[in-house]
């Protein structure tokens, strides 16, 4: 977010864009309307998480999704110029700042980079936000083990590393740019390489969790905690991986990451269980998948809108880092996802859904948590995808120097 990495994304108008500026602006305008409703339901000392049973559910700042709401506000301020959204975002940053010292979680990329990173990018206020971000990056790398060559995710287990952790690496690459210390970048690259080596199967699907022995770096086990079973392809995990390796190519210029991202994308987009509307089921290998239902009452066949949001954003970017038919294919798939997400049954009617934009997401079915509900990160990545597409329409690069 702070700067453009190695890729040349100079201003250039694409001629293969199928979604109109009117369509994109309508979705973003609706998101502004919704988030103002959401704001009325959020206590001053917490952040919105979901809406369930006609009640808003919020979290404290230490919860892993705490950075998405201020991040969404900031993107929508950028779209609309509505100063009230910036003011509200900054009020949430005030309570969130203490998490820069939190060494008990790997989710600081989500918590701090989606929030303070976006704020610094938009405001350019280095004096206020640089030290916050660098302190947070230092807290994140305190969880790095040079023997395992990866950042620890959860407590418990032995030394668990989850595929979601790929999403925290952008924070580290940007910390190096912001502070000049190469250690953050180096850890991000090492972690990404370890994940390629150990998390992925031959078909380029990913395990959710790899548990390591911290003493010698050997693998204790490979699991899929939030998916259907250990050898299944938990959908959101596949999306985290795709997004992460697209980003790592942008940040490093290493062709290995681009090739890997393409292979992950092929697994996802060509999977026989990918629905026609490109909003995935919660697990690509979930049992009893229906043939023709847009979504099912049976929890086993729920769609996960959050996965589609993450994929749409990643694919928009991937289309800018590739050429020809490949680029056109990634863009077309992202457009299809955005069209699907912007209509029933996934987009909520204005004024409903507690102010959340999207419906039909899944947190964790095995843990009976957040099933068929809106989720703050589904909205965030949907907004991000729309904002990235808006830049394409303007012929602007997705990331600036």
C-alpha positions as CSV (number, residue, x, y, z in Angstrom):
1,X,0.0,0.0,0.0
2,X,2.8,2.4,0.7
3,X,4.6,2.1,-2.6
4,X,4.7,0.3,-5.9
5,X,7.1,-2.6,-5.9
6,X,9.0,-4.0,-8.9
7,X,6.2,-4.3,-11.4
8,X,5.8,-1.7,-14.1
9,X,2.2,-0.6,-13.8
10,X,2.3,2.7,-15.6
11,X,-0.9,4.4,-16.6
12,X,-2.5,2.4,-19.4
13,X,-6.2,2.1,-20.3
14,X,-7.2,-1.5,-20.8
15,X,-9.6,-2.4,-23.6
16,X,-11.0,-5.6,-22.1
17,X,-12.9,-4.2,-19.2
18,X,-16.5,-5.5,-19.2
19,X,-17.8,-3.7,-16.1
20,X,-18.7,-0.1,-16.4
21,X,-17.7,2.8,-14.2
22,X,-21.4,3.2,-13.5
23,X,-21.7,-0.4,-12.2
24,X,-18.6,-0.1,-10.0
25,X,-19.6,3.3,-8.6
26,X,-23.1,2.0,-7.8
27,X,-21.7,-0.8,-5.7
28,X,-19.3,1.5,-3.9
29,X,-22.0,4.1,-3.3
30,X,-24.2,1.3,-1.9
31,X,-21.3,0.2,0.3
32,X,-21.0,3.8,1.7
33,X,-24.7,3.8,2.5
34,X,-24.5,0.4,4.2
35,X,-21.4,1.2,6.3
36,X,-23.1,4.2,7.7
37,X,-25.8,2.0,9.0
38,X,-23.2,-0.4,10.3
39,X,-21.5,2.4,12.2
40,X,-24.7,3.0,14.2
41,X,-24.5,-0.5,15.5
42,X,-20.9,-0.5,16.6
43,X,-19.9,0.4,20.2
44,X,-17.2,3.0,20.5
45,X,-14.7,0.6,22.1
46,X,-15.1,-2.3,19.7
47,X,-15.1,-3.3,16.0
48,X,-17.9,-5.0,13.9
49,X,-17.5,-8.7,13.3
50,X,-20.8,-10.1,12.0
51,X,-24.6,-9.8,12.2
52,X,-26.4,-12.9,13.4
53,X,-29.9,-13.5,14.7
54,X,-30.9,-9.8,14.1
55,X,-28.1,-8.7,16.4
56,X,-24.7,-7.1,15.7
57,X,-21.7,-8.9,17.0
58,X,-18.6,-6.9,17.7
59,X,-15.1,-7.7,18.8
60,X,-12.4,-6.2,20.9
61,X,-9.2,-4.9,19.2
62,X,-7.3,-8.1,19.8
63,X,-9.6,-10.2,17.6
64,X,-8.0,-11.0,14.3
65,X,-10.6,-9.1,12.2
66,X,-10.3,-5.8,14.0
67,X,-8.5,-4.0,11.2
68,X,-11.0,-4.7,8.4
69,X,-13.7,-2.2,9.5
70,X,-11.4,0.8,9.6
71,X,-9.8,-0.4,6.3
72,X,-13.2,-0.5,4.7
73,X,-14.0,3.0,5.9
74,X,-10.8,4.2,4.5
75,X,-11.4,2.7,1.0
76,X,-14.9,4.1,1.0
77,X,-13.5,7.5,2.0
78,X,-11.1,7.3,-0.9
79,X,-14.0,6.5,-3.2
80,X,-16.5,9.1,-1.9
81,X,-14.5,11.9,-0.4
82,X,-16.8,11.7,2.6
83,X,-14.7,13.2,5.5
84,X,-17.1,11.6,8.0
85,X,-15.8,8.2,7.0
86,X,-12.2,9.2,7.5
87,X,-13.0,10.7,10.9
88,X,-14.8,7.5,11.9
89,X,-11.8,5.4,10.7
90,X,-9.4,7.5,12.7
91,X,-11.5,7.1,15.9
92,X,-11.2,3.3,15.5
93,X,-7.5,3.6,15.0
94,X,-7.2,5.2,18.4
95,X,-8.5,2.1,20.1
96,X,-6.6,-0.2,17.8
97,X,-3.2,1.3,18.1
98,X,-2.3,-0.7,21.3
99,X,-2.2,-3.9,19.2
100,X,1.1,-2.8,17.8
101,X,2.6,-4.3,20.9
102,X,0.6,-7.6,20.6
103,X,3.1,-10.4,20.2
104,X,0.5,-13.1,20.9
105,X,-0.9,-13.2,17.4
106,X,0.3,-13.6,13.8
107,X,-2.7,-11.6,12.5
108,X,-1.1,-8.2,12.8
109,X,-1.1,-7.8,9.0
110,X,-4.9,-7.9,9.0
111,X,-5.1,-5.9,12.2
112,X,-2.6,-3.1,11.5
113,X,-1.8,-3.1,7.8
114,X,-5.4,-3.1,6.5
115,X,-6.1,-0.2,8.9
116,X,-3.0,1.9,9.6
117,X,-1.4,0.9,6.3
118,X,-4.3,2.2,4.3
119,X,-4.4,5.4,6.5
120,X,-0.7,6.1,5.7
121,X,-1.2,5.4,2.0
122,X,-4.1,7.8,1.8
123,X,-3.0,10.6,4.1
124,X,0.8,10.4,3.7
125,X,1.1,11.1,7.4
126,X,4.4,9.3,8.0
127,X,5.0,11.2,11.3
128,X,1.9,9.7,12.9
129,X,1.8,6.2,11.4
130,X,5.4,5.1,10.6
131,X,6.3,4.2,14.2
132,X,3.0,2.4,14.8
133,X,3.5,0.2,11.7
134,X,7.2,-0.5,12.4
135,X,6.4,-1.4,16.1
136,X,3.7,-3.7,14.8
137,X,6.1,-5.3,12.3
138,X,8.6,-5.9,15.1
139,X,5.9,-7.6,17.2
140,X,5.0,-9.8,14.2
141,X,8.6,-11.0,13.5
142,X,8.9,-11.9,17.2
143,X,6.9,-15.0,16.2
144,X,9.5,-16.0,13.6
145,X,11.6,-19.1,14.2
146,X,14.8,-19.3,12.0
147,X,14.9,-23.0,12.4
148,X,11.4,-23.6,11.1
149,X,11.8,-20.6,8.7
150,X,8.3,-19.5,9.3
151,X,6.2,-17.3,11.5
152,X,4.2,-19.1,14.2
153,X,0.4,-18.8,13.8
154,X,-1.6,-20.1,16.8
155,X,-0.7,-21.0,20.3
156,X,-1.2,-24.7,21.3
157,X,-0.3,-27.5,18.9
158,X,3.5,-27.7,18.6
159,X,4.5,-24.9,16.2
160,X,1.5,-24.4,13.9
161,X,1.7,-22.3,10.7
162,X,-1.5,-21.7,8.8
163,X,-2.0,-20.7,5.2
164,X,-3.7,-17.5,6.3
165,X,-0.3,-16.3,7.4
166,X,0.6,-15.5,3.8
167,X,-1.6,-12.5,4.2
168,X,0.6,-10.9,6.8
169,X,3.7,-10.9,4.6
170,X,2.8,-7.7,2.7
171,X,3.0,-5.9,6.0
172,X,6.6,-7.0,6.4
173,X,7.6,-6.1,2.8
174,X,6.2,-2.6,3.3
175,X,7.9,-2.3,6.7
176,X,11.2,-2.7,5.0
177,X,10.3,0.1,2.5
178,X,9.1,2.3,5.4
179,X,12.0,1.7,7.7
180,X,14.8,0.5,5.5
181,X,15.6,-2.6,7.5
182,X,15.8,-5.6,5.1
183,X,15.0,-8.1,7.9
184,X,11.3,-7.7,7.5
185,X,11.4,-8.4,3.7
186,X,13.8,-11.3,4.2
187,X,11.5,-13.0,6.7
188,X,8.5,-12.5,4.4
189,X,10.4,-14.2,1.5
190,X,11.7,-17.0,3.7
191,X,8.2,-17.7,5.1
192,X,6.7,-17.7,1.6
193,X,9.3,-20.2,0.4
194,X,8.7,-22.4,3.4
195,X,5.0,-22.4,2.7
196,X,5.5,-23.4,-1.0
197,X,7.7,-26.3,0.2
198,X,5.4,-27.7,2.9
199,X,1.8,-26.4,2.6
200,X,1.0,-27.4,-1.0
201,X,0.0,-30.7,-2.5
202,X,1.0,-31.7,-6.1
203,X,-2.3,-30.4,-7.4
204,X,-1.5,-26.9,-5.9
205,X,-4.2,-27.1,-3.2
206,X,-3.1,-26.2,0.2
207,X,-3.4,-27.7,3.7
208,X,-4.7,-25.3,6.2
209,X,-2.2,-26.0,9.0
210,X,1.4,-27.4,9.0
211,X,2.6,-28.2,12.5
212,X,6.4,-28.1,12.9
213,X,8.9,-29.2,15.5
214,X,10.5,-25.8,16.5
215,X,13.7,-27.6,17.6
216,X,14.7,-29.0,14.2
217,X,12.0,-27.7,11.7
218,X,10.7,-31.1,10.9
219,X,7.0,-31.5,10.2
220,X,4.8,-32.9,13.0
221,X,1.6,-33.0,10.9
222,X,-0.5,-31.5,8.2
223,X,-4.1,-30.6,9.0
224,X,-7.1,-28.7,7.7
225,X,-8.7,-27.4,10.9
226,X,-11.5,-25.3,9.3
227,X,-12.1,-27.5,6.3
228,X,-14.1,-30.7,5.7
229,X,-11.2,-33.0,6.5
230,X,-7.4,-32.9,6.5
231,X,-6.9,-33.7,2.8
232,X,-9.7,-31.4,1.6
233,X,-9.2,-28.0,0.0
234,X,-10.8,-25.5,2.4
235,X,-11.9,-22.7,0.1
236,X,-10.8,-19.6,2.0
237,X,-7.4,-21.2,2.6
238,X,-7.0,-21.5,-1.2
239,X,-7.9,-17.9,-1.6
240,X,-5.5,-16.7,1.1
241,X,-2.7,-18.6,-0.7
242,X,-3.5,-17.1,-4.1
243,X,-3.7,-13.6,-2.8
244,X,-0.5,-14.0,-0.9
245,X,1.6,-15.3,-3.8
246,X,0.2,-12.6,-6.2
247,X,1.3,-10.1,-3.7
248,X,4.7,-11.7,-3.2
249,X,5.4,-11.5,-7.0
250,X,4.4,-7.9,-7.0
251,X,6.7,-7.2,-4.1
252,X,9.7,-9.2,-5.2
253,X,9.5,-9.7,-9.0
254,X,10.4,-13.3,-8.4
255,X,9.0,-15.4,-11.2
256,X,8.6,-18.4,-8.9
257,X,5.8,-16.6,-7.1
258,X,4.0,-15.7,-10.3
259,X,4.2,-19.2,-11.6
260,X,3.0,-20.5,-8.3
261,X,0.1,-18.1,-8.2
262,X,-1.0,-19.1,-11.7
263,X,-1.0,-22.8,-10.6
264,X,-3.1,-22.0,-7.5
265,X,-5.5,-20.0,-9.7
266,X,-5.8,-22.9,-12.1
267,X,-6.6,-25.3,-9.3
268,X,-9.4,-23.0,-8.0
269,X,-10.9,-21.8,-11.3
270,X,-10.8,-25.2,-13.0
271,X,-12.1,-27.2,-10.1
272,X,-15.1,-29.3,-11.0
273,X,-16.9,-28.2,-7.9
274,X,-16.6,-24.5,-8.6
275,X,-20.1,-23.2,-9.1
276,X,-21.1,-21.5,-12.3
277,X,-21.4,-18.1,-10.5
278,X,-17.8,-18.5,-9.1
279,X,-18.9,-18.1,-5.5
280,X,-17.2,-21.2,-4.0
281,X,-18.6,-23.7,-1.5
282,X,-16.9,-23.5,1.8
283,X,-14.7,-26.4,0.9
284,X,-14.0,-27.7,-2.6
285,X,-14.2,-31.2,-1.3
286,X,-17.2,-30.8,1.1
287,X,-19.6,-33.8,1.1
288,X,-23.0,-33.8,-0.6
289,X,-22.4,-30.8,-2.9
290,X,-25.6,-30.0,-4.8
291,X,-25.7,-29.8,-8.6
292,X,-28.0,-26.9,-9.1
293,X,-28.8,-24.9,-5.9
294,X,-27.3,-21.4,-5.6
295,X,-26.8,-22.2,-1.9
296,X,-28.2,-24.9,0.3
297,X,-29.9,-25.0,3.7
298,X,-27.7,-27.9,4.6
299,X,-24.6,-26.5,6.3
300,X,-22.4,-28.9,4.4
301,X,-23.1,-27.1,1.2
302,X,-22.9,-23.5,2.2
303,X,-21.2,-21.0,-0.1
304,X,-18.5,-18.8,1.3
305,X,-18.8,-15.3,0.0
306,X,-15.7,-14.2,1.8
307,X,-13.7,-16.6,-0.4
308,X,-15.1,-15.0,-3.5
309,X,-14.3,-11.5,-2.3
310,X,-10.7,-12.4,-1.6
311,X,-10.4,-14.2,-5.0
312,X,-11.9,-11.3,-6.9
313,X,-9.4,-8.9,-5.4
314,X,-6.5,-11.2,-6.1
315,X,-7.6,-12.0,-9.6
316,X,-7.9,-8.3,-10.5
317,X,-4.3,-7.8,-9.5
318,X,-3.1,-11.0,-11.1
319,X,-4.7,-9.7,-14.4
320,X,-2.3,-6.7,-14.2
321,X,0.8,-8.9,-13.7
322,X,0.1,-11.2,-16.7
323,X,-0.4,-10.7,-20.4
324,X,-2.6,-11.7,-23.3
325,X,-5.2,-14.5,-22.8
326,X,-4.0,-15.3,-19.3
327,X,-4.6,-11.7,-18.2
328,X,-8.0,-11.6,-19.9
329,X,-9.1,-14.8,-18.3
330,X,-8.2,-13.7,-14.8
331,X,-9.9,-10.4,-15.4
332,X,-13.1,-12.1,-16.7
333,X,-13.2,-14.4,-13.7
334,X,-12.9,-11.5,-11.3
335,X,-15.6,-9.6,-13.2
336,X,-17.9,-12.6,-12.9
337,X,-17.3,-12.8,-9.2
338,X,-18.0,-9.1,-8.7
339,X,-21.2,-9.4,-10.7
340,X,-22.3,-12.4,-8.6
341,X,-21.4,-10.7,-5.3
342,X,-23.2,-7.5,-6.4
343,X,-26.6,-9.2,-6.7
344,X,-28.9,-11.5,-4.7
345,X,-28.5,-13.8,-2.9
346,X,-25.1,-12.5,-1.9
347,X,-25.5,-8.7,-1.7
348,X,-27.9,-7.5,1.0
349,X,-30.7,-5.1,0.4
350,X,-29.9,-1.6,1.4
351,X,-30.8,-1.0,5.1
352,X,-30.7,-4.6,6.0
353,X,-28.1,-7.1,7.2
354,X,-27.1,-4.9,10.1
355,X,-25.3,-2.6,7.7
356,X,-23.0,-5.3,6.3
357,X,-22.8,-5.3,2.5
358,X,-22.6,-9.0,1.8
359,X,-24.4,-12.1,3.1
360,X,-23.7,-15.9,2.9
361,X,-20.3,-16.1,4.4
362,X,-18.8,-18.9,6.5
363,X,-16.4,-18.6,9.4
364,X,-15.7,-22.2,10.5
365,X,-18.2,-24.9,9.9
366,X,-16.3,-27.6,11.9
367,X,-16.4,-25.2,14.9
368,X,-20.0,-24.3,14.3
369,X,-19.0,-20.6,14.1
370,X,-20.3,-17.9,11.9
371,X,-22.2,-20.0,9.4
372,X,-24.3,-18.3,6.7
373,X,-23.7,-14.8,8.0
374,X,-22.1,-11.5,6.9
375,X,-18.4,-11.2,7.8
376,X,-16.4,-8.0,8.1
377,X,-13.5,-9.3,6.0
378,X,-15.9,-10.4,3.2
379,X,-16.9,-6.8,2.9
380,X,-13.4,-5.5,3.1
381,X,-12.0,-7.6,0.2
382,X,-15.2,-6.9,-1.9
383,X,-14.6,-3.2,-1.5
384,X,-10.9,-3.6,-2.2
385,X,-11.7,-5.5,-5.4
386,X,-14.1,-2.8,-6.5
387,X,-11.5,-0.1,-5.8
388,X,-8.9,-2.0,-7.7
389,X,-11.3,-2.3,-10.7
390,X,-12.0,1.4,-10.4
391,X,-8.3,2.0,-10.9
392,X,-8.3,-0.2,-13.9
393,X,-11.1,1.8,-15.4
394,X,-9.1,5.0,-14.8
395,X,-6.0,3.4,-16.4
396,X,-4.2,3.9,-13.1
397,X,-1.7,1.4,-11.5
398,X,-3.0,-0.5,-8.5
399,X,0.0,0.4,-6.4
400,X,1.8,3.7,-6.5
401,X,5.3,4.9,-5.8
